[in-house]
Amino acid sequence: MEKRIQQASEFGKVAVLMGGAAAEREISLKSGKAVLDALQAGGIDAEGFDVGRDMIAPLLERRFDRVFNIIHGRGGEDGVLQGALACLGVPCTGSGVLASALSMDKLRTKLCWTGAGLPTPPWLRLGSSADLDRCRQALGFPVIVKPAEEGSSIGMSRAADAEELAQAWERASAYGCAVFAERWIDGVEYTGGMLKGVPLPLIRLETPHAFYDFEAKYRAETTRYLCPCGLDAGREAELQALVLRACQIVGVGGWGRVDLMVDRSGQPWLIEVNTVPGMTDHSLVPMAAKAAGIEFQELVWHILETSVA
């Protein structure tokens, strides 16, 4: 259970780690600046570090009491940083080693959810060109092809036929991790934030793009974010409970965000979970928190509290 902090000085000296070397570096730097500014505005003794592959160098050179981790993607969100910090005895925001590693791998997350009886779209791993025909037979078209260990929709493509599937597989394979195809869900996309075990209001996402891709997330002005999401209170509560259960199954704690689709029959499908969500001016957790009456400066304070036992 996270401890409530009354005075900024109780946090001690805080290192805000941002950047990293993953494909989401650009977004992490934007998130990191926003977080650092908010922490300092709240009177917290925080210092920001743009790190590359050597993420713990600042912590070896100087003593910090805790880390606010805002490194998105591999290295910062996959248990590597969490393990290193555990060895150093430095507390960190968010989830621990196991939950971070599991959640970063979309395939293993789906296996955990399936084992727990939670709904996630059918999928097939694409390990070689021979799997492309198996995919057509098993899933049909359209599908969405994903690198298993990238975030922000990086490397993802929708494929409506065999030719597009081959192109999507080649594109996703460039990211150096497992690739899989997932059955396309025709419906409405929602995202549900979680803060200290409490669900935030759902956000309904609408974009003219084929799906909520990198461009729609961070650059497009045509993406619509509906919060309130338009669902009645009972239905929203059902989906929020599913979000919390999805987090619990893979051990996500502190804060996080789950993306899900609801198809035309009303069936929800879990897509993925993020343990270090974005904190930019286009990001969803700050948007949902604001709808719950939590302004950005208060939100980062709450997240920093997740590092305090």
C-alpha positions as CSV (number, residue, x, y, z in Angstrom):
1,M,0.0,0.0,0.0
2,E,1.4,3.4,-1.0
3,K,2.1,5.9,1.7
4,R,0.7,9.4,1.5
5,I,3.3,12.1,1.6
6,Q,2.4,15.5,3.2
7,Q,5.6,17.4,2.7
8,A,7.7,17.6,-0.5
9,S,10.8,17.2,1.6
10,E,9.7,13.7,2.6
11,F,10.5,12.5,-0.9
12,G,14.2,13.5,-0.5
13,K,16.2,13.9,-3.7
14,V,14.5,12.6,-6.8
15,A,16.1,11.6,-10.1
16,V,13.8,11.8,-13.1
17,L,15.1,9.4,-15.7
18,M,13.9,10.0,-19.3
19,G,15.0,9.4,-22.8
20,G,16.6,6.0,-23.0
21,A,17.6,4.3,-26.2
22,A,14.3,2.7,-27.4
23,A,12.2,3.8,-30.3
24,E,10.0,5.8,-27.9
25,R,12.9,8.1,-26.8
26,E,11.4,11.2,-28.4
27,I,8.1,10.8,-26.4
28,S,10.0,9.9,-23.2
29,L,11.9,13.2,-23.4
30,K,8.6,15.1,-23.7
31,S,7.0,13.2,-20.9
32,G,10.1,13.7,-18.7
33,K,10.2,17.4,-19.2
34,A,6.6,17.7,-18.2
35,V,7.0,15.5,-15.1
36,L,10.2,17.3,-14.0
37,D,8.6,20.7,-14.3
38,A,5.5,19.6,-12.3
39,L,7.6,18.0,-9.6
40,Q,9.8,21.1,-9.2
41,A,6.7,23.3,-9.2
42,G,5.4,21.2,-6.3
43,G,8.5,22.0,-4.3
44,I,10.1,18.6,-4.8
45,D,13.9,18.4,-5.0
46,A,14.0,16.8,-8.5
47,E,16.7,16.6,-11.1
48,G,16.2,15.4,-14.7
49,F,18.6,13.1,-16.6
50,D,18.4,12.4,-20.3
51,V,19.9,8.9,-20.3
52,G,20.9,6.7,-23.2
53,R,21.7,3.0,-22.8
54,D,23.5,3.5,-19.5
55,M,20.4,4.5,-17.5
56,I,21.9,4.2,-14.0
57,A,25.1,6.2,-14.5
58,P,23.6,9.3,-12.8
59,L,22.7,7.2,-9.7
60,L,26.2,5.8,-9.4
61,E,27.8,9.3,-9.5
62,R,25.5,10.9,-7.0
63,R,23.1,9.7,-4.3
64,F,19.3,10.0,-4.9
65,D,16.6,8.8,-2.6
66,R,14.3,7.6,-5.3
67,V,13.6,7.6,-9.1
68,F,10.7,8.8,-11.1
69,N,11.0,6.5,-14.1
70,I,9.5,8.0,-17.3
71,I,11.5,6.0,-19.8
72,H,9.1,4.5,-22.3
73,G,9.8,1.2,-24.0
74,R,12.6,-1.3,-23.8
75,G,15.2,-0.6,-21.2
76,G,13.0,1.5,-19.0
77,E,9.6,-0.3,-19.1
78,D,10.7,-3.9,-19.4
79,G,12.2,-4.7,-16.0
80,V,15.8,-3.9,-16.9
81,L,15.9,-0.6,-15.1
82,Q,13.7,-1.9,-12.3
83,G,16.1,-4.7,-11.6
84,A,19.1,-2.5,-11.6
85,L,17.5,-0.1,-9.2
86,A,16.5,-3.0,-6.9
87,C,20.2,-4.0,-6.8
88,L,21.2,-0.5,-5.9
89,G,18.5,-0.2,-3.3
90,V,16.9,2.8,-4.9
91,P,13.1,2.9,-4.9
92,C,11.3,3.6,-8.2
93,T,7.8,4.6,-9.3
94,G,5.4,2.1,-10.9
95,S,5.6,-1.6,-11.3
96,G,8.4,-4.0,-10.3
97,V,10.6,-6.3,-12.4
98,L,8.2,-9.1,-13.1
99,A,5.2,-6.9,-14.0
100,S,7.3,-4.6,-16.1
101,A,8.9,-7.5,-18.1
102,L,5.6,-9.3,-18.6
103,S,3.7,-6.2,-19.7
104,M,6.3,-5.1,-22.1
105,D,5.9,-8.3,-24.0
106,K,2.5,-8.2,-25.6
107,L,2.6,-11.9,-26.4
108,R,3.2,-13.1,-22.9
109,T,0.7,-10.6,-21.5
110,K,-1.9,-12.1,-23.8
111,L,-0.9,-15.6,-22.6
112,C,-1.4,-14.6,-19.0
113,W,-4.8,-13.0,-19.8
114,T,-5.9,-16.0,-21.7
115,G,-4.9,-18.3,-18.9
116,A,-6.9,-16.2,-16.4
117,G,-10.0,-16.3,-18.7
118,L,-9.8,-12.7,-19.7
119,P,-10.8,-11.7,-23.3
120,T,-8.0,-10.8,-25.7
121,P,-8.2,-11.1,-29.5
122,P,-7.0,-14.3,-31.1
123,W,-3.4,-14.1,-32.4
124,L,-0.7,-16.0,-34.2
125,R,3.1,-15.6,-33.8
126,L,4.8,-14.9,-37.2
127,G,8.2,-16.5,-36.9
128,S,8.8,-17.1,-40.6
129,S,7.2,-16.6,-44.0
130,A,5.6,-20.0,-43.7
131,D,3.5,-18.6,-40.9
132,L,1.8,-16.1,-43.2
133,D,-0.4,-18.7,-44.8
134,R,-1.2,-20.2,-41.4
135,C,-2.2,-16.7,-40.3
136,R,-4.6,-16.3,-43.3
137,Q,-6.2,-19.7,-42.4
138,A,-6.4,-19.1,-38.6
139,L,-7.3,-15.5,-38.4
140,G,-8.6,-14.4,-41.8
141,F,-8.4,-10.8,-42.8
142,P,-8.0,-8.1,-41.7
143,V,-5.4,-8.5,-39.0
144,I,-3.1,-6.1,-37.2
145,V,0.6,-7.0,-37.1
146,K,2.7,-6.0,-34.1
147,P,6.3,-6.2,-32.8
148,A,5.7,-7.7,-29.4
149,E,8.0,-5.4,-27.4
150,E,7.4,-1.9,-28.8
151,G,5.0,0.7,-27.6
152,S,3.3,3.8,-29.0
153,S,2.0,1.6,-31.9
154,I,5.5,1.7,-33.4
155,G,6.0,-0.9,-36.1
156,M,2.3,-1.8,-36.2
157,S,0.3,-2.2,-39.5
158,R,-3.1,-3.3,-40.6
159,A,-3.2,-6.0,-43.2
160,A,-6.2,-6.7,-45.4
161,D,-4.8,-9.3,-47.7
162,A,-1.8,-11.6,-48.1
163,E,0.4,-9.0,-49.8
164,E,-0.2,-6.4,-47.0
165,L,0.4,-9.1,-44.4
166,A,3.9,-9.9,-45.9
167,Q,4.7,-6.2,-45.9
168,A,3.5,-5.7,-42.4
169,W,5.5,-8.7,-41.1
170,E,8.7,-7.4,-42.8
171,R,8.1,-3.9,-41.3
172,A,7.5,-5.3,-37.7
173,S,10.4,-7.6,-38.0
174,A,12.8,-4.7,-38.2
175,Y,12.4,-4.0,-34.5
176,G,14.4,-7.0,-33.3
177,C,11.7,-8.8,-31.3
178,A,8.9,-11.4,-31.8
179,V,6.2,-10.4,-34.2
180,F,2.6,-11.5,-34.1
181,A,-0.7,-11.0,-36.0
182,E,-3.9,-10.3,-34.1
183,R,-7.4,-10.5,-35.3
184,W,-8.8,-7.1,-36.2
185,I,-11.5,-6.0,-33.9
186,D,-14.1,-3.8,-35.6
187,G,-15.5,-1.6,-32.9
188,V,-14.8,1.2,-30.4
189,E,-11.4,1.8,-28.7
190,Y,-11.2,2.8,-25.1
191,T,-8.3,3.3,-22.7
192,G,-8.5,2.9,-19.0
193,G,-5.9,4.4,-16.6
194,M,-5.2,3.0,-13.1
195,L,-3.7,5.1,-10.2
196,K,-2.9,3.3,-7.0
197,G,-5.4,0.5,-7.7
198,V,-8.2,2.9,-8.5
199,P,-9.6,3.2,-12.0
200,L,-9.6,6.5,-13.8
201,P,-12.5,7.5,-16.1
202,L,-12.4,5.7,-19.4
203,I,-11.5,7.7,-22.6
204,R,-13.0,6.8,-25.9
205,L,-10.6,7.3,-28.8
206,E,-11.7,8.3,-32.3
207,T,-9.4,8.8,-35.3
208,P,-9.8,8.9,-39.1
209,H,-6.6,6.8,-39.3
210,A,-6.9,3.0,-39.9
211,F,-6.1,2.7,-36.2
212,Y,-4.8,4.7,-33.3
213,D,-1.2,4.8,-34.6
214,F,1.9,6.8,-33.7
215,E,0.8,9.7,-35.9
216,A,-2.7,9.7,-34.4
217,K,-1.3,9.5,-30.8
218,Y,1.3,12.3,-30.9
219,R,0.9,14.5,-34.0
220,A,-2.5,14.5,-35.6
221,E,-5.0,17.2,-34.7
222,T,-7.9,15.0,-36.0
223,T,-7.9,12.5,-33.1
224,R,-10.8,12.9,-30.7
225,Y,-10.7,12.1,-27.0
226,L,-14.1,11.7,-25.4
227,C,-14.1,11.8,-21.6
228,P,-16.7,11.2,-20.4
229,C,-16.6,8.3,-22.8
230,G,-20.3,8.2,-23.5
231,L,-21.1,4.9,-21.7
232,D,-23.6,4.7,-18.9
233,A,-22.2,4.5,-15.4
234,G,-22.8,0.8,-15.0
235,R,-21.2,-0.2,-18.3
236,E,-18.2,2.0,-17.7
237,A,-17.8,0.5,-14.2
238,E,-17.8,-3.0,-15.8
239,L,-15.0,-2.1,-18.2
240,Q,-13.0,-0.3,-15.4
241,A,-13.2,-3.5,-13.4
242,L,-11.8,-5.4,-16.4
243,V,-9.0,-2.9,-16.6
244,L,-8.1,-3.5,-12.9
245,R,-8.3,-7.2,-13.3
246,A,-6.0,-7.1,-16.4
247,C,-3.5,-5.2,-14.3
248,Q,-3.7,-7.5,-11.4
249,I,-3.1,-10.6,-13.5
250,V,0.3,-9.4,-14.7
251,G,1.1,-7.7,-11.4
252,V,1.0,-4.1,-12.6
253,G,1.0,-1.8,-9.6
254,G,1.2,1.9,-8.8
255,W,-0.1,3.3,-12.1
256,G,-0.6,2.1,-15.6
257,R,-3.0,2.1,-18.6
258,V,-4.9,-0.6,-20.4
259,D,-6.1,-0.3,-23.9
260,L,-9.2,-2.2,-25.0
261,M,-11.6,-2.6,-27.8
262,V,-15.4,-3.2,-27.6
263,D,-16.7,-4.9,-30.7
264,R,-20.1,-4.3,-32.4
265,S,-21.7,-7.0,-30.2
266,G,-20.5,-5.3,-27.0
267,Q,-17.8,-7.8,-26.3
268,P,-14.7,-6.1,-24.7
269,W,-11.2,-7.3,-25.8
270,L,-8.0,-6.4,-23.9
271,I,-5.2,-5.2,-26.2
272,E,-2.2,-4.2,-24.1
273,V,-1.1,-2.7,-20.8
274,N,1.4,0.1,-20.3
275,T,3.4,0.4,-17.1
276,V,5.0,3.8,-17.9
277,P,2.3,5.6,-19.9
278,G,3.0,8.9,-21.7
279,M,2.8,12.2,-19.8
280,T,2.9,14.6,-22.8
281,D,0.2,17.1,-23.7
282,H,-1.4,14.4,-25.9
283,S,-1.2,11.7,-23.3
284,L,-4.2,9.8,-21.9
285,V,-3.5,9.2,-18.2
286,P,-3.2,13.0,-17.5
287,M,-6.4,13.5,-19.5
288,A,-8.3,10.9,-17.5
289,A,-6.9,12.1,-14.2
290,K,-8.0,15.7,-15.0
291,A,-11.6,14.3,-15.7
292,A,-11.4,12.8,-12.2
293,G,-10.4,16.2,-10.7
294,I,-6.7,15.4,-10.5
295,E,-4.5,18.2,-12.1
296,F,-1.2,17.3,-13.6
297,Q,1.0,18.5,-10.6
298,E,-1.1,16.4,-8.2
299,L,-0.9,13.4,-10.6
300,V,2.9,13.4,-10.6
301,W,2.9,13.7,-6.8
302,H,0.6,10.6,-6.6
303,I,2.8,8.7,-9.0
304,L,5.9,9.6,-7.1
305,E,4.2,8.3,-3.9
306,T,4.2,4.8,-5.5
307,S,7.9,4.7,-4.9
308,V,7.4,5.1,-1.1
309,A,6.7,1.9,0.8
